[in-house]
């Protein structure tokens, strides 16, 4: 099984976390998504969409999109399951996974990549909208997590993977969730997300993510 990914990509992280938590053996292939020539080669030879993560299974299935990869992994390797058995908890896990993806990861990515553009190509209006939407998403998820040990159900789920990947990316992007100003001074403290992430990020799977990302984070800090 081959996983094409990038060590600071939040969507890559949630799939890597699933692989580590389930103890699945895989071959990791880093895609240099910020290198134009490397990305074009990846598009031409591996994934025409040019996005990560991208999974190639042992039987030749080629699976794009992180949420679909998670679904495949949970079906192909059902233990430990990342979808709660209780129907209501399963619904909650899927809902929070999508909320984190749409309201945190996508907004953080827009803000992060806009800041890397030349000043004349930046879109401050889009960034302002994204920041306001990010604040709404953070507030929603902070209320949803509350004092729970896990985001949905009694065990780790796809919700925990995706929310924690988003929080880590907020640190990479230097947009700390819970401490940043949004729009015209609106801020959300996100105390529940903060304490939950401190616990969740102590898991061995997260230790492996951080170690893998270290050289790339150092390069980003210099840039």
VOMITI-148918 format. One record per residue (C-alpha): residue in three letters; x, y, z. Coordinates in pm, 1 decimal, always signed. Layout:
REM residues N
<gunu><rest>ALA</rest><c1>X</c1><c2>Y</c2><c3>Z</c3></gunu>
...
END
This chain:
REM residues 223
<gunu><rest>UNK</rest><c1>+0.0</c1><c2>+0.0</c2><c3>+0.0</c3></gunu>
<gunu><rest>UNK</rest><c1>+140.2</c1><c2>+339.0</c2><c3>-103.0</c3></gunu>
<gunu><rest>UNK</rest><c1>+32.0</c1><c2>+672.4</c2><c3>+40.4</c3></gunu>
<gunu><rest>UNK</rest><c1>+127.5</c1><c2>+988.4</c2><c3>-146.5</c3></gunu>
<gunu><rest>UNK</rest><c1>+124.8</c1><c2>+1273.7</c2><c3>+103.2</c3></gunu>
<gunu><rest>UNK</rest><c1>+294.9</c1><c2>+1584.7</c2><c3>+235.6</c3></gunu>
<gunu><rest>UNK</rest><c1>+420.2</c1><c2>+1604.3</c2><c3>+597.6</c3></gunu>
<gunu><rest>UNK</rest><c1>+247.3</c1><c2>+1936.4</c2><c3>+673.0</c3></gunu>
<gunu><rest>UNK</rest><c1>-79.0</c1><c2>+1871.8</c2><c3>+490.1</c3></gunu>
<gunu><rest>UNK</rest><c1>-374.3</c1><c2>+1843.4</c2><c3>+732.1</c3></gunu>
<gunu><rest>UNK</rest><c1>-562.3</c1><c2>+1611.5</c2><c3>+498.0</c3></gunu>
<gunu><rest>UNK</rest><c1>-252.6</c1><c2>+1392.5</c2><c3>+480.0</c3></gunu>
<gunu><rest>UNK</rest><c1>-228.6</c1><c2>+1401.1</c2><c3>+857.4</c3></gunu>
<gunu><rest>UNK</rest><c1>-574.8</c1><c2>+1261.8</c2><c3>+920.2</c3></gunu>
<gunu><rest>UNK</rest><c1>-500.3</c1><c2>+964.8</c2><c3>+691.4</c3></gunu>
<gunu><rest>UNK</rest><c1>-155.5</c1><c2>+912.1</c2><c3>+845.6</c3></gunu>
<gunu><rest>UNK</rest><c1>-314.4</c1><c2>+918.0</c2><c3>+1190.2</c3></gunu>
<gunu><rest>UNK</rest><c1>-561.3</c1><c2>+649.3</c2><c3>+1083.0</c3></gunu>
<gunu><rest>UNK</rest><c1>-280.6</c1><c2>+432.2</c2><c3>+944.2</c3></gunu>
<gunu><rest>UNK</rest><c1>-76.1</c1><c2>+469.5</c2><c3>+1263.0</c3></gunu>
<gunu><rest>UNK</rest><c1>-370.6</c1><c2>+412.6</c2><c3>+1497.2</c3></gunu>
<gunu><rest>UNK</rest><c1>-469.3</c1><c2>+97.1</c2><c3>+1308.8</c3></gunu>
<gunu><rest>UNK</rest><c1>-112.7</c1><c2>-27.2</c2><c3>+1278.0</c3></gunu>
<gunu><rest>UNK</rest><c1>-135.8</c1><c2>-60.6</c2><c3>+899.0</c3></gunu>
<gunu><rest>UNK</rest><c1>+189.6</c1><c2>-111.7</c2><c3>+709.9</c3></gunu>
<gunu><rest>UNK</rest><c1>+233.8</c1><c2>+128.0</c2><c3>+416.9</c3></gunu>
<gunu><rest>UNK</rest><c1>+495.0</c1><c2>+292.3</c2><c3>+199.2</c3></gunu>
<gunu><rest>UNK</rest><c1>+493.8</c1><c2>+669.8</c2><c3>+224.6</c3></gunu>
<gunu><rest>UNK</rest><c1>+576.8</c1><c2>+880.3</c2><c3>-79.9</c3></gunu>
<gunu><rest>UNK</rest><c1>+627.1</c1><c2>+1250.2</c2><c3>-7.7</c3></gunu>
<gunu><rest>UNK</rest><c1>+491.1</c1><c2>+1481.3</c2><c3>-277.9</c3></gunu>
<gunu><rest>UNK</rest><c1>+658.5</c1><c2>+1823.4</c2><c3>-291.0</c3></gunu>
<gunu><rest>UNK</rest><c1>+334.7</c1><c2>+2013.6</c2><c3>-347.7</c3></gunu>
<gunu><rest>UNK</rest><c1>+505.6</c1><c2>+2353.3</c2><c3>-325.4</c3></gunu>
<gunu><rest>UNK</rest><c1>+751.7</c1><c2>+2263.7</c2><c3>-602.9</c3></gunu>
<gunu><rest>UNK</rest><c1>+588.8</c1><c2>+2336.4</c2><c3>-939.1</c3></gunu>
<gunu><rest>UNK</rest><c1>+790.2</c1><c2>+2084.3</c2><c3>-1141.3</c3></gunu>
<gunu><rest>UNK</rest><c1>+747.2</c1><c2>+1808.3</c2><c3>-882.5</c3></gunu>
<gunu><rest>UNK</rest><c1>+374.2</c1><c2>+1872.9</c2><c3>-864.8</c3></gunu>
<gunu><rest>UNK</rest><c1>+338.2</c1><c2>+1854.4</c2><c3>-1243.9</c3></gunu>
<gunu><rest>UNK</rest><c1>+526.0</c1><c2>+1524.1</c2><c3>-1248.3</c3></gunu>
<gunu><rest>UNK</rest><c1>+295.1</c1><c2>+1394.0</c2><c3>-975.6</c3></gunu>
<gunu><rest>UNK</rest><c1>-8.8</c1><c2>+1499.1</c2><c3>-1179.5</c3></gunu>
<gunu><rest>UNK</rest><c1>+125.9</c1><c2>+1333.5</c2><c3>-1492.0</c3></gunu>
<gunu><rest>UNK</rest><c1>+236.5</c1><c2>+1007.9</c2><c3>-1332.5</c3></gunu>
<gunu><rest>UNK</rest><c1>+21.1</c1><c2>+948.8</c2><c3>-1024.8</c3></gunu>
<gunu><rest>UNK</rest><c1>-281.7</c1><c2>+1165.7</c2><c3>-952.2</c3></gunu>
<gunu><rest>UNK</rest><c1>-420.8</c1><c2>+1390.6</c2><c3>-1228.1</c3></gunu>
<gunu><rest>UNK</rest><c1>-595.6</c1><c2>+1599.9</c2><c3>-963.3</c3></gunu>
<gunu><rest>UNK</rest><c1>-257.4</c1><c2>+1695.0</c2><c3>-816.8</c3></gunu>
<gunu><rest>UNK</rest><c1>-376.2</c1><c2>+1672.7</c2><c3>-457.0</c3></gunu>
<gunu><rest>UNK</rest><c1>-265.4</c1><c2>+1482.3</c2><c3>-149.2</c3></gunu>
<gunu><rest>UNK</rest><c1>-328.1</c1><c2>+1244.2</c2><c3>+9.7</c3></gunu>
<gunu><rest>UNK</rest><c1>-366.5</c1><c2>+975.2</c2><c3>-256.1</c3></gunu>
<gunu><rest>UNK</rest><c1>-377.4</c1><c2>+604.8</c2><c3>-172.8</c3></gunu>
<gunu><rest>UNK</rest><c1>-279.6</c1><c2>+316.2</c2><c3>-399.0</c3></gunu>
<gunu><rest>UNK</rest><c1>-386.4</c1><c2>-11.8</c2><c3>-241.6</c3></gunu>
<gunu><rest>UNK</rest><c1>-213.7</c1><c2>-348.0</c2><c3>-272.9</c3></gunu>
<gunu><rest>UNK</rest><c1>-481.5</c1><c2>-464.4</c2><c3>-517.1</c3></gunu>
<gunu><rest>UNK</rest><c1>-439.6</c1><c2>-155.9</c2><c3>-736.0</c3></gunu>
<gunu><rest>UNK</rest><c1>-725.7</c1><c2>+65.9</c2><c3>-621.3</c3></gunu>
<gunu><rest>UNK</rest><c1>-640.7</c1><c2>+434.2</c2><c3>-657.8</c3></gunu>
<gunu><rest>UNK</rest><c1>-824.4</c1><c2>+644.4</c2><c3>-401.4</c3></gunu>
<gunu><rest>UNK</rest><c1>-817.5</c1><c2>+1026.0</c2><c3>-381.3</c3></gunu>
<gunu><rest>UNK</rest><c1>-977.6</c1><c2>+1245.3</c2><c3>-111.7</c3></gunu>
<gunu><rest>UNK</rest><c1>-890.7</c1><c2>+1201.0</c2><c3>+254.0</c3></gunu>
<gunu><rest>UNK</rest><c1>-1243.5</c1><c2>+1131.3</c2><c3>+378.4</c3></gunu>
<gunu><rest>UNK</rest><c1>-1291.5</c1><c2>+854.0</c2><c3>+121.3</c3></gunu>
<gunu><rest>UNK</rest><c1>-952.0</c1><c2>+708.0</c2><c3>+210.8</c3></gunu>
<gunu><rest>UNK</rest><c1>-1057.7</c1><c2>+700.0</c2><c3>+576.6</c3></gunu>
<gunu><rest>UNK</rest><c1>-1376.0</c1><c2>+518.4</c2><c3>+480.8</c3></gunu>
<gunu><rest>UNK</rest><c1>-1177.3</c1><c2>+262.7</c2><c3>+278.8</c3></gunu>
<gunu><rest>UNK</rest><c1>-929.3</c1><c2>+204.0</c2><c3>+561.7</c3></gunu>
<gunu><rest>UNK</rest><c1>-1205.3</c1><c2>+152.9</c2><c3>+816.0</c3></gunu>
<gunu><rest>UNK</rest><c1>-1375.5</c1><c2>-103.6</c2><c3>+593.4</c3></gunu>
<gunu><rest>UNK</rest><c1>-1058.7</c1><c2>-285.7</c2><c3>+490.7</c3></gunu>
<gunu><rest>UNK</rest><c1>-902.7</c1><c2>-276.8</c2><c3>+839.0</c3></gunu>
<gunu><rest>UNK</rest><c1>-1199.4</c1><c2>-265.8</c2><c3>+1078.2</c3></gunu>
<gunu><rest>UNK</rest><c1>-1008.9</c1><c2>-288.6</c2><c3>+1406.4</c3></gunu>
<gunu><rest>UNK</rest><c1>-985.8</c1><c2>-54.0</c2><c3>+1578.3</c3></gunu>
<gunu><rest>UNK</rest><c1>-1282.6</c1><c2>+111.6</c2><c3>+1414.2</c3></gunu>
<gunu><rest>UNK</rest><c1>-1275.0</c1><c2>+486.8</c2><c3>+1362.6</c3></gunu>
<gunu><rest>UNK</rest><c1>-1652.6</c1><c2>+502.5</c2><c3>+1318.7</c3></gunu>
<gunu><rest>UNK</rest><c1>-1846.0</c1><c2>+453.4</c2><c3>+1644.1</c3></gunu>
<gunu><rest>UNK</rest><c1>-2078.2</c1><c2>+153.3</c2><c3>+1655.6</c3></gunu>
<gunu><rest>UNK</rest><c1>-2363.0</c1><c2>+352.0</c2><c3>+1808.3</c3></gunu>
<gunu><rest>UNK</rest><c1>-2563.3</c1><c2>+507.4</c2><c3>+1519.0</c3></gunu>
<gunu><rest>UNK</rest><c1>-2596.2</c1><c2>+845.5</c2><c3>+1688.4</c3></gunu>
<gunu><rest>UNK</rest><c1>-2227.0</c1><c2>+859.7</c2><c3>+1773.6</c3></gunu>
<gunu><rest>UNK</rest><c1>-2142.9</c1><c2>+753.2</c2><c3>+1416.8</c3></gunu>
<gunu><rest>UNK</rest><c1>-2357.6</c1><c2>+1037.3</c2><c3>+1280.9</c3></gunu>
<gunu><rest>UNK</rest><c1>-2189.7</c1><c2>+1280.1</c2><c3>+1518.7</c3></gunu>
<gunu><rest>UNK</rest><c1>-1842.2</c1><c2>+1162.0</c2><c3>+1414.0</c3></gunu>
<gunu><rest>UNK</rest><c1>-1920.4</c1><c2>+1213.4</c2><c3>+1046.4</c3></gunu>
<gunu><rest>UNK</rest><c1>-2076.6</c1><c2>+1553.5</c2><c3>+1112.0</c3></gunu>
<gunu><rest>UNK</rest><c1>-1781.2</c1><c2>+1684.4</c2><c3>+1314.3</c3></gunu>
<gunu><rest>UNK</rest><c1>-1535.1</c1><c2>+1543.1</c2><c3>+1060.5</c3></gunu>
<gunu><rest>UNK</rest><c1>-1708.2</c1><c2>+1739.6</c2><c3>+784.2</c3></gunu>
<gunu><rest>UNK</rest><c1>-1737.9</c1><c2>+2053.7</c2><c3>+996.8</c3></gunu>
<gunu><rest>UNK</rest><c1>-1365.2</c1><c2>+2046.2</c2><c3>+1070.6</c3></gunu>
<gunu><rest>UNK</rest><c1>-1283.5</c1><c2>+1989.1</c2><c3>+705.0</c3></gunu>
<gunu><rest>UNK</rest><c1>-1511.6</c1><c2>+2257.4</c2><c3>+563.8</c3></gunu>
<gunu><rest>UNK</rest><c1>-1495.7</c1><c2>+2523.2</c2><c3>+836.1</c3></gunu>
<gunu><rest>UNK</rest><c1>-1141.9</c1><c2>+2482.6</c2><c3>+968.0</c3></gunu>
<gunu><rest>UNK</rest><c1>-907.5</c1><c2>+2311.4</c2><c3>+721.8</c3></gunu>
<gunu><rest>UNK</rest><c1>-1036.3</c1><c2>+2483.3</c2><c3>+407.7</c3></gunu>
<gunu><rest>UNK</rest><c1>-1040.9</c1><c2>+2828.7</c2><c3>+568.7</c3></gunu>
<gunu><rest>UNK</rest><c1>-695.4</c1><c2>+2786.3</c2><c3>+721.2</c3></gunu>
<gunu><rest>UNK</rest><c1>-557.7</c1><c2>+2670.1</c2><c3>+386.2</c3></gunu>
<gunu><rest>UNK</rest><c1>-699.4</c1><c2>+2974.5</c2><c3>+206.9</c3></gunu>
<gunu><rest>UNK</rest><c1>-545.2</c1><c2>+3211.9</c2><c3>+461.6</c3></gunu>
<gunu><rest>UNK</rest><c1>-211.5</c1><c2>+3026.6</c2><c3>+461.0</c3></gunu>
<gunu><rest>UNK</rest><c1>-166.4</c1><c2>+3008.7</c2><c3>+84.7</c3></gunu>
<gunu><rest>UNK</rest><c1>-287.5</c1><c2>+3363.5</c2><c3>+26.2</c3></gunu>
<gunu><rest>UNK</rest><c1>-11.9</c1><c2>+3491.1</c2><c3>+256.1</c3></gunu>
<gunu><rest>UNK</rest><c1>+247.4</c1><c2>+3307.3</c2><c3>+45.7</c3></gunu>
<gunu><rest>UNK</rest><c1>+145.8</c1><c2>+3489.7</c2><c3>-273.4</c3></gunu>
<gunu><rest>UNK</rest><c1>+311.2</c1><c2>+3809.3</c2><c3>-398.5</c3></gunu>
<gunu><rest>UNK</rest><c1>+134.5</c1><c2>+4112.5</c2><c3>-245.0</c3></gunu>
<gunu><rest>UNK</rest><c1>-25.2</c1><c2>+4211.2</c2><c3>-576.6</c3></gunu>
<gunu><rest>UNK</rest><c1>-190.7</c1><c2>+3869.7</c2><c3>-609.2</c3></gunu>
<gunu><rest>UNK</rest><c1>-334.3</c1><c2>+3846.4</c2><c3>-258.6</c3></gunu>
<gunu><rest>UNK</rest><c1>-708.1</c1><c2>+3863.7</c2><c3>-193.5</c3></gunu>
<gunu><rest>UNK</rest><c1>-768.8</c1><c2>+4042.1</c2><c3>+138.3</c3></gunu>
<gunu><rest>UNK</rest><c1>-1147.3</c1><c2>+4029.0</c2><c3>+98.8</c3></gunu>
<gunu><rest>UNK</rest><c1>-1143.8</c1><c2>+3650.7</c2><c3>+61.0</c3></gunu>
<gunu><rest>UNK</rest><c1>-910.2</c1><c2>+3620.5</c2><c3>+359.2</c3></gunu>
<gunu><rest>UNK</rest><c1>-1138.7</c1><c2>+3838.8</c2><c3>+572.1</c3></gunu>
<gunu><rest>UNK</rest><c1>-1437.8</c1><c2>+3619.1</c2><c3>+487.4</c3></gunu>
<gunu><rest>UNK</rest><c1>-1236.0</c1><c2>+3305.0</c2><c3>+558.2</c3></gunu>
<gunu><rest>UNK</rest><c1>-1128.7</c1><c2>+3436.9</c2><c3>+898.5</c3></gunu>
<gunu><rest>UNK</rest><c1>-1487.4</c1><c2>+3508.9</c2><c3>+997.7</c3></gunu>
<gunu><rest>UNK</rest><c1>-1600.5</c1><c2>+3166.5</c2><c3>+879.9</c3></gunu>
<gunu><rest>UNK</rest><c1>-1309.3</c1><c2>+3007.9</c2><c3>+1065.1</c3></gunu>
<gunu><rest>UNK</rest><c1>-1420.6</c1><c2>+3176.8</c2><c3>+1386.7</c3></gunu>
<gunu><rest>UNK</rest><c1>-1771.7</c1><c2>+3035.8</c2><c3>+1343.2</c3></gunu>
<gunu><rest>UNK</rest><c1>-1633.4</c1><c2>+2688.5</c2><c3>+1281.6</c3></gunu>
<gunu><rest>UNK</rest><c1>-1405.9</c1><c2>+2706.7</c2><c3>+1585.0</c3></gunu>
<gunu><rest>UNK</rest><c1>-1693.4</c1><c2>+2823.6</c2><c3>+1806.0</c3></gunu>
<gunu><rest>UNK</rest><c1>-1917.9</c1><c2>+2542.1</c2><c3>+1682.5</c3></gunu>
<gunu><rest>UNK</rest><c1>-1657.9</c1><c2>+2270.9</c2><c3>+1738.3</c3></gunu>
<gunu><rest>UNK</rest><c1>-1550.8</c1><c2>+2410.1</c2><c3>+2073.4</c3></gunu>
<gunu><rest>UNK</rest><c1>-1910.0</c1><c2>+2389.2</c2><c3>+2196.2</c3></gunu>
<gunu><rest>UNK</rest><c1>-1950.0</c1><c2>+2041.5</c2><c3>+2043.8</c3></gunu>
<gunu><rest>UNK</rest><c1>-1637.7</c1><c2>+1901.6</c2><c3>+2210.3</c3></gunu>
<gunu><rest>UNK</rest><c1>-1703.3</c1><c2>+2056.0</c2><c3>+2549.6</c3></gunu>
<gunu><rest>UNK</rest><c1>-1540.0</c1><c2>+1843.9</c2><c3>+2818.3</c3></gunu>
<gunu><rest>UNK</rest><c1>-1552.9</c1><c2>+1518.3</c2><c3>+2622.3</c3></gunu>
<gunu><rest>UNK</rest><c1>-1250.1</c1><c2>+1290.3</c2><c3>+2611.2</c3></gunu>
<gunu><rest>UNK</rest><c1>-1324.6</c1><c2>+1209.7</c2><c3>+2246.5</c3></gunu>
<gunu><rest>UNK</rest><c1>-1513.8</c1><c2>+1423.7</c2><c3>+1997.5</c3></gunu>
<gunu><rest>UNK</rest><c1>-1772.5</c1><c2>+1153.1</c2><c3>+1926.0</c3></gunu>
<gunu><rest>UNK</rest><c1>-1845.0</c1><c2>+839.6</c2><c3>+2123.6</c3></gunu>
<gunu><rest>UNK</rest><c1>-1618.5</c1><c2>+667.1</c2><c3>+2374.5</c3></gunu>
<gunu><rest>UNK</rest><c1>-1321.7</c1><c2>+600.8</c2><c3>+2147.7</c3></gunu>
<gunu><rest>UNK</rest><c1>-1103.2</c1><c2>+782.0</c2><c3>+1895.9</c3></gunu>
<gunu><rest>UNK</rest><c1>-1290.3</c1><c2>+849.2</c2><c3>+1569.9</c3></gunu>
<gunu><rest>UNK</rest><c1>-1254.6</c1><c2>+1021.8</c2><c3>+1236.1</c3></gunu>
<gunu><rest>UNK</rest><c1>-1375.7</c1><c2>+1337.8</c2><c3>+1409.8</c3></gunu>
<gunu><rest>UNK</rest><c1>-1074.0</c1><c2>+1339.4</c2><c3>+1642.2</c3></gunu>
<gunu><rest>UNK</rest><c1>-834.3</c1><c2>+1278.0</c2><c3>+1353.0</c3></gunu>
<gunu><rest>UNK</rest><c1>-969.9</c1><c2>+1561.5</c2><c3>+1141.6</c3></gunu>
<gunu><rest>UNK</rest><c1>-1013.6</c1><c2>+1819.8</c2><c3>+1416.0</c3></gunu>
<gunu><rest>UNK</rest><c1>-666.7</c1><c2>+1754.1</c2><c3>+1558.1</c3></gunu>
<gunu><rest>UNK</rest><c1>-514.8</c1><c2>+1775.1</c2><c3>+1208.7</c3></gunu>
<gunu><rest>UNK</rest><c1>-685.3</c1><c2>+2113.1</c2><c3>+1164.6</c3></gunu>
<gunu><rest>UNK</rest><c1>-557.1</c1><c2>+2242.6</c2><c3>+1498.7</c3></gunu>
<gunu><rest>UNK</rest><c1>-202.3</c1><c2>+2131.7</c2><c3>+1417.7</c3></gunu>
<gunu><rest>UNK</rest><c1>-222.9</c1><c2>+2300.5</c2><c3>+1077.4</c3></gunu>
<gunu><rest>UNK</rest><c1>-339.4</c1><c2>+2620.7</c2><c3>+1245.9</c3></gunu>
<gunu><rest>UNK</rest><c1>-9.1</c1><c2>+2614.4</c2><c3>+1434.5</c3></gunu>
<gunu><rest>UNK</rest><c1>+184.2</c1><c2>+2547.2</c2><c3>+1113.6</c3></gunu>
<gunu><rest>UNK</rest><c1>+1.9</c1><c2>+2833.0</c2><c3>+942.0</c3></gunu>
<gunu><rest>UNK</rest><c1>+65.7</c1><c2>+3058.1</c2><c3>+1243.4</c3></gunu>
<gunu><rest>UNK</rest><c1>-306.3</c1><c2>+3112.9</c2><c3>+1287.7</c3></gunu>
<gunu><rest>UNK</rest><c1>-348.9</c1><c2>+2971.1</c2><c3>+1638.7</c3></gunu>
<gunu><rest>UNK</rest><c1>-704.2</c1><c2>+2855.6</c2><c3>+1695.6</c3></gunu>
<gunu><rest>UNK</rest><c1>-845.4</c1><c2>+3022.7</c2><c3>+2002.3</c3></gunu>
<gunu><rest>UNK</rest><c1>-602.3</c1><c2>+3313.1</c2><c3>+2021.0</c3></gunu>
<gunu><rest>UNK</rest><c1>-624.0</c1><c2>+3487.1</c2><c3>+1685.8</c3></gunu>
<gunu><rest>UNK</rest><c1>-827.4</c1><c2>+3797.1</c2><c3>+1614.7</c3></gunu>
<gunu><rest>UNK</rest><c1>-1090.0</c1><c2>+3751.8</c2><c3>+1348.5</c3></gunu>
<gunu><rest>UNK</rest><c1>-1237.7</c1><c2>+4022.4</c2><c3>+1131.7</c3></gunu>
<gunu><rest>UNK</rest><c1>-1311.0</c1><c2>+4336.4</c2><c3>+1329.4</c3></gunu>
<gunu><rest>UNK</rest><c1>-1165.1</c1><c2>+4212.5</c2><c3>+1655.7</c3></gunu>
<gunu><rest>UNK</rest><c1>-1394.1</c1><c2>+3912.3</c2><c3>+1711.9</c3></gunu>
<gunu><rest>UNK</rest><c1>-1213.7</c1><c2>+3627.7</c2><c3>+1885.2</c3></gunu>
<gunu><rest>UNK</rest><c1>-1310.4</c1><c2>+3292.8</c2><c3>+2028.7</c3></gunu>
<gunu><rest>UNK</rest><c1>-1116.8</c1><c2>+3144.8</c2><c3>+2317.1</c3></gunu>
<gunu><rest>UNK</rest><c1>-1181.0</c1><c2>+2778.6</c2><c3>+2226.8</c3></gunu>
<gunu><rest>UNK</rest><c1>-1081.3</c1><c2>+2648.4</c2><c3>+2571.1</c3></gunu>
<gunu><rest>UNK</rest><c1>-1235.9</c1><c2>+2307.1</c2><c3>+2508.6</c3></gunu>
<gunu><rest>UNK</rest><c1>-1052.8</c1><c2>+2255.3</c2><c3>+2179.5</c3></gunu>
<gunu><rest>UNK</rest><c1>-727.2</c1><c2>+2364.9</c2><c3>+2338.6</c3></gunu>
<gunu><rest>UNK</rest><c1>-744.1</c1><c2>+2125.4</c2><c3>+2633.5</c3></gunu>
<gunu><rest>UNK</rest><c1>-878.3</c1><c2>+1842.9</c2><c3>+2414.5</c3></gunu>
<gunu><rest>UNK</rest><c1>-594.8</c1><c2>+1888.7</c2><c3>+2163.6</c3></gunu>
<gunu><rest>UNK</rest><c1>-332.9</c1><c2>+1887.1</c2><c3>+2438.8</c3></gunu>
<gunu><rest>UNK</rest><c1>-456.3</c1><c2>+1542.3</c2><c3>+2540.9</c3></gunu>
<gunu><rest>UNK</rest><c1>-510.4</c1><c2>+1406.1</c2><c3>+2190.8</c3></gunu>
<gunu><rest>UNK</rest><c1>-173.4</c1><c2>+1521.5</c2><c3>+2058.9</c3></gunu>
<gunu><rest>UNK</rest><c1>+7.6</c1><c2>+1314.8</c2><c3>+2323.1</c3></gunu>
<gunu><rest>UNK</rest><c1>-89.0</c1><c2>+993.6</c2><c3>+2145.5</c3></gunu>
<gunu><rest>UNK</rest><c1>+199.7</c1><c2>+800.0</c2><c3>+1983.6</c3></gunu>
<gunu><rest>UNK</rest><c1>+40.6</c1><c2>+851.4</c2><c3>+1642.5</c3></gunu>
<gunu><rest>UNK</rest><c1>+80.1</c1><c2>+1227.2</c2><c3>+1683.0</c3></gunu>
<gunu><rest>UNK</rest><c1>+440.8</c1><c2>+1186.5</c2><c3>+1795.2</c3></gunu>
<gunu><rest>UNK</rest><c1>+510.6</c1><c2>+1016.9</c2><c3>+1461.5</c3></gunu>
<gunu><rest>UNK</rest><c1>+335.2</c1><c2>+1296.3</c2><c3>+1271.1</c3></gunu>
<gunu><rest>UNK</rest><c1>+541.0</c1><c2>+1566.0</c2><c3>+1443.0</c3></gunu>
<gunu><rest>UNK</rest><c1>+869.5</c1><c2>+1382.5</c2><c3>+1388.9</c3></gunu>
<gunu><rest>UNK</rest><c1>+792.9</c1><c2>+1337.1</c2><c3>+1018.2</c3></gunu>
<gunu><rest>UNK</rest><c1>+700.1</c1><c2>+1703.7</c2><c3>+982.8</c3></gunu>
<gunu><rest>UNK</rest><c1>+998.0</c1><c2>+1853.8</c2><c3>+1170.8</c3></gunu>
<gunu><rest>UNK</rest><c1>+1231.8</c1><c2>+1926.7</c2><c3>+875.9</c3></gunu>
<gunu><rest>UNK</rest><c1>+946.6</c1><c2>+2075.9</c2><c3>+673.0</c3></gunu>
<gunu><rest>UNK</rest><c1>+829.8</c1><c2>+2292.6</c2><c3>+961.1</c3></gunu>
<gunu><rest>UNK</rest><c1>+1185.3</c1><c2>+2420.0</c2><c3>+1003.3</c3></gunu>
<gunu><rest>UNK</rest><c1>+1197.6</c1><c2>+2510.5</c2><c3>+634.4</c3></gunu>
<gunu><rest>UNK</rest><c1>+863.3</c1><c2>+2690.4</c2><c3>+655.5</c3></gunu>
<gunu><rest>UNK</rest><c1>+982.5</c1><c2>+2886.4</c2><c3>+959.5</c3></gunu>
<gunu><rest>UNK</rest><c1>+1284.8</c1><c2>+3008.3</c2><c3>+762.3</c3></gunu>
<gunu><rest>UNK</rest><c1>+1067.6</c1><c2>+3097.9</c2><c3>+464.1</c3></gunu>
END
